């Protein structure tokens, strides 16, 4: 039986481009020209995937996502152009339950063919997500209550770095990262380094969003940004986040501009492998969460073999059981656990 997809866009050209890409996938294709039409159709039909434009007449994409996820949770793929405003709106849509986003064909000097490959890959992955895993994210105010409860569990924080927490995540990840960041106690002992697969405008918007849900300092990574306990570092889009130790003994982040043959930039493997050159393995806590592909798997293997602690999200809670699965199959996982248990491990790590 064919899977069903709803293309939501007010532009006839974009609808035509998306239909042309999807036609070969044996999907039953439906069309909506605005957010209200999308809601009406999504509540009447169980689609496997919805591609959602942002700026539309009658009703915008963000309002449509909110209504659909409340009344009939569906795998939604945001289709966004590369602007600061659309980046912020796309991040908000993912906080409301949208799973992932793609750039419109031709955006950011990316050819239609390359952009099309990304769109097809993500549509295929989203269509395989069981409906039971599609859920409305936990409101930030609830997560803040968790954070307040956790504050008393740790002694006061010093300025010396003892250990480091690193988190790699992709599809389905922004809501999880927000939960982690907003749950961290004010006296958290470790620096937290995060790679979330996103282009530059989007990591900037995401870092701004994270800064609004925590009282801890949040940095979009940059060269010579000192790594400090209780600070959160989000890898900048378009570069890899590396780390190095200066002669003074201070640790800093480094924007590494070469792709190094990686599909993603920033890449989780680049962060993991860079940390191995700077920190003792027993001081590393590496976490790999939901995502398409295998980024981070090889770095997990190296960290675990060297004596570091590696945790991957279990299939039970993963939106897309890709990156954690590959890491586990390659022997790079010390423990596999539900996201809720991973969150507790991070909060109590010392």
Residue pairs with C-beta under 8 A, 6 or more apart in sequence:
2 26
2 27
2 28
3 25
3 26
3 27
3 28
3 48
3 49
3 127
4 27
4 28
4 30
4 45
4 46
4 47
4 48
4 49
5 22
5 27
5 28
5 29
5 30
5 47
5 48
5 49
5 50
5 51
5 123
5 127
6 30
6 31
6 32
6 38
6 41
6 42
6 45
6 47
6 49
6 50
6 51
7 15
7 18
7 19
7 22
7 29
7 30
7 31
7 32
7 51
8 31
8 32
8 33
8 34
8 35
8 37
8 38
8 50
8 51
8 52
8 53
8 56
8 61
8 64
9 15
9 18
9 33
9 51
9 53
9 56
9 79
10 33
10 34
10 53
10 55
10 56
10 57
11 53
14 53
14 79
14 104
14 105
15 31
17 105
17 112
18 51
18 79
18 119
19 29
19 31
21 116
21 119
21 120
22 29
22 120
22 123
23 29
25 120
25 123
25 124
27 48
27 49
27 123
27 127
30 41
30 45
30 47
32 38
32 40
32 41
33 56
34 56
34 57
34 58
34 59
35 56
35 58
35 59
35 60
35 61
35 63
35 64
36 58
36 59
36 64
37 58
38 50
38 52
38 59
38 61
38 64
38 68
39 59
39 64
39 67
39 68
41 47
42 50
42 64
42 68
42 72
42 74
43 68
43 71
43 72
46 72
46 74
46 131
47 74
48 74
48 75
48 126
48 127
49 74
49 75
49 76
49 77
49 123
49 126
49 127
50 68
50 74
50 75
50 76
50 77
51 76
51 77
51 78
51 79
51 102
51 119
51 123
52 61
52 64
52 65
52 76
52 77
52 78
52 79
52 93
52 98
53 61
53 79
54 60
54 61
54 62
54 78
54 79
54 80
54 86
54 89
54 90
54 93
55 61
55 86
61 78
61 89
61 93
62 89
62 92
62 93
62 96
65 76
65 78
65 93
65 96
65 97
65 98
66 96
68 74
68 76
69 76
69 96
69 97
69 98
69 134
69 136
70 136
73 97
73 131
73 134
73 135
73 136
74 131
74 134
75 99
75 126
75 127
75 129
75 134
76 93
76 97
76 98
76 99
77 98
77 99
77 100
77 101
77 102
77 119
77 122
77 123
77 126
78 90
78 93
78 94
78 98
78 100
78 101
78 102
79 101
79 102
79 103
79 104
80 86
80 87
80 89
80 90
80 101
80 102
80 103
80 104
81 103
81 104
81 107
82 103
82 107
82 108
82 199
82 201
83 201
84 201
84 204
84 205
87 201
87 202
87 204
87 205
88 205
88 208
88 209
90 98
90 101
90 202
90 205
91 174
91 202
91 205
91 206
91 209
92 209
93 101
94 100
94 101
94 174
94 175
95 137
95 174
95 175
95 178
95 209
96 136
96 137
97 134
97 135
97 136
97 137
97 175
99 126
99 129
99 134
99 171
99 172
99 319
99 320
100 122
100 126
100 171
100 172
101 202
102 115
102 118
102 119
102 122
103 110
103 115
103 118
103 199
104 115
105 112
105 115
105 116
105 119
106 112
106 115
107 115
108 199
121 292
122 171
122 292
125 171
125 292
125 320
125 322
126 171
126 320
129 319
129 320
133 317
133 318
133 319
137 175
137 178
137 179
138 175
138 179
140 178
140 182
140 213
143 178
143 179
143 182
143 183
143 213
144 182
144 213
146 183
146 347
147 182
147 183
147 184
147 185
147 214
150 183
150 184
150 185
150 347
150 348
151 185
151 186
151 187
153 185
153 347
153 348
154 185
154 187
154 188
154 189
154 348
154 350
155 187
156 187
157 187
157 188
157 189
157 229
157 230
158 189
158 229
159 228
159 229
160 229
161 190
161 191
161 227
161 228
161 229
161 251
162 189
162 190
162 229
162 283
163 189
163 190
163 283
163 284
163 285
163 349
163 350
164 190
164 191
164 193
164 227
164 275
164 279
164 283
164 284
164 285
165 190
165 191
165 192
165 193
165 285
165 287
165 346
165 349
166 192
166 193
166 194
166 195
166 271
166 272
166 275
166 284
166 285
166 286
166 287
167 177
167 180
167 192
167 193
167 194
167 195
167 287
167 288
167 289
168 194
168 195
168 268
168 271
168 272
168 286
168 287
168 288
168 289
168 291
168 295
168 296
168 299
168 323
169 176
169 177
169 194
169 195
169 196
169 197
169 268
169 288
169 289
169 290
169 291
169 323
170 196
170 197
170 264
170 290
170 291
170 292
170 293
170 295
170 320
170 322
170 323
171 197
171 290
171 291
171 292
171 319
171 320
171 322
172 290
172 291
172 318
172 319
172 320
173 196
173 197
173 289
173 290
173 291
174 196
174 206
176 289
176 290
176 339
177 194
177 196
177 206
177 210
178 209
178 210
178 213
179 343
180 192
180 343
180 346
181 192
181 210
181 213
181 214
181 216
181 218
181 232
182 210
182 213
182 214
183 343
183 346
183 347
184 192
184 214
184 216
184 230
184 232
184 346
184 347
185 347
186 215
186 216
186 230
187 230
188 216
188 229
188 230
189 229
189 230
189 349
189 350
190 229
190 230
190 285
190 349
190 350
191 227
191 228
191 229
191 230
191 231
191 232
191 233
191 251
192 231
192 232
192 233
192 346
193 227
193 233
193 235
193 241
193 243
193 253
193 271
193 275
194 232
194 233
194 234
194 235
195 235
195 241
195 266
195 267
195 268
195 270
195 271
195 296
196 203
196 206
196 234
196 235
197 264
197 266
197 291
197 295
198 206
198 237
199 237
199 238
200 236
200 237
200 238
201 237
202 237
203 220
203 234
203 235
203 236
203 237
203 266
204 220
204 236
204 237
206 234
207 218
207 219
207 220
207 234
210 218
210 232
210 234
211 218
214 232
216 230
216 231
216 232
217 228
217 230
217 231
217 232
218 231
218 232
218 234
219 225
219 231
219 232
219 233
219 234
219 253
220 234
220 236
221 233
221 234
221 235
221 236
221 239
221 241
221 253
221 255
222 236
222 253
222 255
223 252
223 253
223 254
223 255
224 252
224 253
224 254
225 233
225 252
225 253
226 250
226 251
226 252
227 233
227 243
227 250
227 251
227 252
227 253
233 241
233 253
235 241
235 266
235 271
236 255
236 266
237 265
237 266
238 265
238 266
239 255
239 256
239 257
239 265
239 266
240 255
240 256
240 257
240 258
240 260
240 262
240 265
240 266
240 267
240 270
240 271
240 274
241 253
241 254
241 255
241 256
241 266
241 270
241 271
241 274
242 253
242 254
242 255
242 256
242 270
242 271
242 274
243 251
243 252
243 253
243 254
243 271
243 274
243 275
243 277
243 278
243 279
244 251
244 252
244 254
244 274
244 277
244 278
245 251
245 278
246 252
251 278
254 274
256 270
256 274
259 265
260 267
260 270
262 269
262 270
262 295
263 293
263 295
264 293
264 295
267 295
268 288
268 295
268 296
268 299
268 323
269 295
269 296
269 297
269 298
269 299
271 299
272 286
272 296
272 299
272 300
272 302
272 303
273 298
273 299
273 302
275 284
275 286
275 303
276 284
276 299
276 302
276 303
276 306
276 308
281 303
281 306
281 307
281 308
282 307
282 308
283 308
284 303
284 308
284 309
285 308
285 309
285 311
285 346
285 349
286 296
286 299
286 300
286 303
286 308
286 309
286 310
286 311
287 310
287 311
287 312
287 342
287 346
288 296
288 297
288 300
288 310
288 311
288 312
288 313
288 323
288 324
288 327
288 333
289 312
289 313
289 318
289 323
289 324
289 339
289 342
290 313
290 318
290 319
290 320
290 321
290 322
290 323
290 324
291 320
291 322
291 323
291 324
292 320
292 322
292 323
293 322
293 323
293 326
294 322
294 323
294 326
294 327
295 323
296 323
296 327
297 323
297 326
297 327
297 330
297 332
298 330
298 332
299 332
300 310
300 312
300 327
300 330
300 332
300 333
301 327
301 330
301 331
301 332
302 332
303 309
303 310
303 332
304 310
304 331
304 332
304 333
304 334
309 334
310 327
310 332
310 333
310 334
310 335
311 333
311 334
311 335
311 336
311 337
311 342
311 345
312 323
312 324
312 327
312 328
312 332
312 333
312 335
312 336
312 337
313 321
313 324
313 336
313 337
313 338
313 339
313 342
314 324
314 336
314 337
314 338
315 321
315 324
315 325
316 338
317 338
317 339
317 340
318 324
318 339
324 333
324 336
327 333
328 336
337 345
